[in-house]
Amino acid sequence: MIAIIGSGITGLTSAWLLSKYYPVTLYEKHSEIGMAAFGANHQINGNVFEFDIPFRTIKRDYYPTLFQIYDKAGIQTRPVDYSFRVESGGDPVFGFRSYSMFGANFGMPTFDSFRNEKGIKIFYDLLRFYANSKTDWSKENAPLSIRQFLEKNKYSSEFINEFLLPTFALVNTCKTETVGGYPAETIIGYHSRGYAYTPQETARFGTRDIVNRLVGDIRNIELGAKIKSIVSRKGKPVIQFESGEKEFEHVILTTQANQAYHLLGDDFAKEKEALSYFKYEPSDVILHEDSSFFEKRDVSLVFRVNEKFDKPEVTLDLGRIVPELKGRNLFQTWNPHSIPPKDKILKTAQFERPIVDEKTIFGIQGLADLHKMESRRLWLCGSYSLFGIPLLEAGAKSAMNVAEIIAGKSGSELI
Ligand SMILES: Cc1cc2nc3c(=O)[nH]c(=O)nc-3n(C[C@H](O)[C@H](O)[C@H](O)COP(=O)(O)OP(=O)(O)OC[C@H]3O[C@@H](n4cnc5c(N)ncnc54)[C@H](O)[C@@H]3O)c2cc1C
């Protein structure tokens, strides 16, 4: 019997892969599957519409494992118009539009970008970054943060502080300063694949469809689980609940690292040491109807950089992004600089995101070493646990890595 704790993408992927071969019980602390736990239901044209919170996108070139799983599980995706504008100190500085024509996808800066000096500098440096950053990085022989790398290679302050770091702070919903400390290769690896353009996609039928298809065959799902701790007894992991305890052959712990740390008892000192390297930052999301967040609705996202705030504010125009909501005043704002009036707020949610710094690698290496040990029975995975950006792909891939070891099968056999 295998216990999987947590039902974000990592827990769902683990359960979907392993339940074909083993009896699996999935535990989630929320009263709803975790990946969909923050969604909001509202009446649109007399029908209930389920909003994804957060609204997540994926790209085929960065999410190979996730797309393999989605394809096999029958989860369809669709391209998303992720045109954006960056505003700094209230002025538009750079914009980008994505197009799809005759099956080809491409992107181009908006005309506005060339009407100001900042926009021209940003565009010039963006071309340089796409063309050169991989090669420039390969010549480095010491670790550098992305800010150090950009400054060393003489990128303009506008590109660094008003474009690359703030837009990346969206990808990770964290502080701009924190992104500056990311190891350069994580961001170069995500952003720079030459000029190849891959569109953003999202699950065609929303997170609900992902969840339904991945939990489809799993009979044992315990929502609202009240787990106190995980201990080891005679080499086997034991979950201690508020009422009683249960021993398992394997426990796969897919909560965030900081939550996993607090669940593990003292028997797991090495695991706790590895987990202590992962750091988190909070992020806020508001689903609302306040159109003052998006006055010029000619793109799908607006980033606002303002030196008074440590994080950029990002608003998604759901009336452009989601076909069923076309033209409606419905927005999702991440890390808001101001709060919409109460009567315009449909839902607020708080998340914690793992961030990456120069020490994260010690945690990742520590977990990888533990997972190689003989007779391993406690597994720690999640979007935080692999090198790169903590996104859905890292969650799915880390789950796949663990499932391969437990089942003794390759990923393609498991899928
Ligand atoms: C605003 C925002 C926007 C994002 N946008 C994107 C995007 O566009 N693309 C992308 O790829 N990623 C995006 N992400 C990141 C992505 O959502 C995460 O990487 C992913 O959800 C992590 O999945 P996970 O399964 O590793 O962890 P989680 O989703 O955190 O799942 C862990 C689960 O464990 C459960 N749990 C915790 N403690 C217990 C306990 N004691 N007992 C039982 N269950 C427990 C939690 O409730 C949760 O369901 C975004 C994140 C945020 C916050």
The ligand as an SDF file (V2000), in Angstrom:
LIG
                    3D

 53 58  0  0  0  0  0  0  0  0999 V2000
   -0.2520   32.7820   -8.6710 C   0  0  0  0  0  0  0  0  0  0  0  0
    0.3930   31.5560   -9.2240 C   0  0  0  0  0  0  0  0  0  0  0  0
    0.4740   31.3730  -10.6010 C   0  0  0  0  0  0  0  0  0  0  0  0
    1.0800   30.2320  -11.1130 C   0  0  0  0  0  0  0  0  0  0  0  0
    1.1320   30.0630  -12.4660 N   0  0  0  0  0  0  0  0  0  0  0  0
    1.7100   28.9710  -12.9790 C   0  0  0  0  0  0  0  0  0  0  0  0
    1.7260   28.7600  -14.3770 C   0  0  0  0  0  0  0  0  0  0  0  0
    1.1890   29.5540  -15.1540 O   0  0  0  0  0  0  0  0  0  0  0  0
    2.3540   27.6390  -14.8550 N   0  0  0  0  0  0  0  0  0  0  0  0
    2.9370   26.7320  -14.0270 C   0  0  0  0  0  0  0  0  0  0  0  0
    3.4940   25.7500  -14.5180 O   0  0  0  0  0  0  0  0  0  0  0  0
    2.9090   26.8930  -12.6950 N   0  0  0  0  0  0  0  0  0  0  0  0
    2.3220   27.9890  -12.1540 C   0  0  0  0  0  0  0  0  0  0  0  0
    2.2930   28.1660  -10.8090 N   0  0  0  0  0  0  0  0  0  0  0  0
    3.0320   27.2240   -9.9740 C   0  0  0  0  0  0  0  0  0  0  0  0
    2.2850   25.9210   -9.8090 C   0  0  0  0  0  0  0  0  0  0  0  0
    0.9630   26.2060   -9.4010 O   0  0  0  0  0  0  0  0  0  0  0  0
    3.0270   25.0850   -8.7680 C   0  0  0  0  0  0  0  0  0  0  0  0
    4.3310   24.8390   -9.2270 O   0  0  0  0  0  0  0  0  0  0  0  0
    2.3410   23.7440   -8.5540 C   0  0  0  0  0  0  0  0  0  0  0  0
    1.0000   23.9360   -8.1830 O   0  0  0  0  0  0  0  0  0  0  0  0
    3.0610   22.9710   -7.4750 C   0  0  0  0  0  0  0  0  0  0  0  0
    2.4590   21.7120   -7.3950 O   0  0  0  0  0  0  0  0  0  0  0  0
    2.8250   20.7090   -6.2290 P   0  0  0  0  0  0  0  0  0  0  0  0
    1.9440   19.5420   -6.3960 O   0  0  0  0  0  0  0  0  0  0  0  0
    4.2920   20.4730   -6.2040 O   0  0  0  0  0  0  0  0  0  0  0  0
    2.4800   21.5040   -4.8930 O   0  0  0  0  0  0  0  0  0  0  0  0
    1.0590   22.0280   -4.3840 P   0  0  0  0  0  0  0  0  0  0  0  0
    0.2140   22.4370   -5.5320 O   0  0  0  0  0  0  0  0  0  0  0  0
    1.3570   23.0360   -3.3310 O   0  0  0  0  0  0  0  0  0  0  0  0
    0.3990   20.7360   -3.7430 O   0  0  0  0  0  0  0  0  0  0  0  0
    0.6870   20.3270   -2.4390 C   0  0  0  0  0  0  0  0  0  0  0  0
   -0.5960   19.7700   -1.8520 C   0  0  0  0  0  0  0  0  0  0  0  0
   -0.3370   19.2370   -0.5640 O   0  0  0  0  0  0  0  0  0  0  0  0
   -1.4450   19.5370    0.2600 C   0  0  0  0  0  0  0  0  0  0  0  0
   -1.0410   19.4440    1.6550 N   0  0  0  0  0  0  0  0  0  0  0  0
   -0.2400   20.2680    2.3590 C   0  0  0  0  0  0  0  0  0  0  0  0
   -0.1100   19.8370    3.6220 N   0  0  0  0  0  0  0  0  0  0  0  0
   -0.8580   18.7010    3.7350 C   0  0  0  0  0  0  0  0  0  0  0  0
   -1.1330   17.7970    4.7970 C   0  0  0  0  0  0  0  0  0  0  0  0
   -0.6270   17.9760    6.0110 N   0  0  0  0  0  0  0  0  0  0  0  0
   -1.9300   16.7420    4.5400 N   0  0  0  0  0  0  0  0  0  0  0  0
   -2.4690   16.5330    3.3080 C   0  0  0  0  0  0  0  0  0  0  0  0
   -2.2420   17.3830    2.2610 N   0  0  0  0  0  0  0  0  0  0  0  0
   -1.4420   18.4390    2.4740 C   0  0  0  0  0  0  0  0  0  0  0  0
   -1.8040   20.9550   -0.1560 C   0  0  0  0  0  0  0  0  0  0  0  0
   -3.1050   21.3250    0.2790 O   0  0  0  0  0  0  0  0  0  0  0  0
   -1.6720   20.8400   -1.6570 C   0  0  0  0  0  0  0  0  0  0  0  0
   -2.8640   20.4010   -2.2580 O   0  0  0  0  0  0  0  0  0  0  0  0
    1.6430   29.2720  -10.2540 C   0  0  0  0  0  0  0  0  0  0  0  0
    1.5290   29.4300   -8.8660 C   0  0  0  0  0  0  0  0  0  0  0  0
    0.9050   30.5580   -8.3550 C   0  0  0  0  0  0  0  0  0  0  0  0
    0.7890   30.7180   -6.8730 C   0  0  0  0  0  0  0  0  0  0  0  0
  1  2  1  0
  2  3  1  0
  2 52  2  0
  3  4  2  0
  4  5  1  0
  4 50  1  0
  5  6  2  0
  6  7  1  0
  6 13  1  0
  7  8  2  0
  7  9  1  0
  9 10  1  0
 10 11  2  0
 10 12  1  0
 12 13  2  0
 13 14  1  0
 14 15  1  0
 14 50  1  0
 15 16  1  0
 16 17  1  0
 16 18  1  0
 18 19  1  0
 18 20  1  0
 20 21  1  0
 20 22  1  0
 22 23  1  0
 23 24  1  0
 24 25  2  0
 24 26  1  0
 24 27  1  0
 27 28  1  0
 28 29  2  0
 28 30  1  0
 28 31  1  0
 31 32  1  0
 32 33  1  0
 33 34  1  0
 33 48  1  0
 34 35  1  0
 35 36  1  0
 35 46  1  0
 36 37  1  0
 36 45  1  0
 37 38  2  0
 38 39  1  0
 39 40  1  0
 39 45  2  0
 40 41  1  0
 40 42  2  0
 42 43  1  0
 43 44  2  0
 44 45  1  0
 46 47  1  0
 46 48  1  0
 48 49  1  0
 50 51  2  0
 51 52  1  0
 52 53  1  0
M  END
$$$$
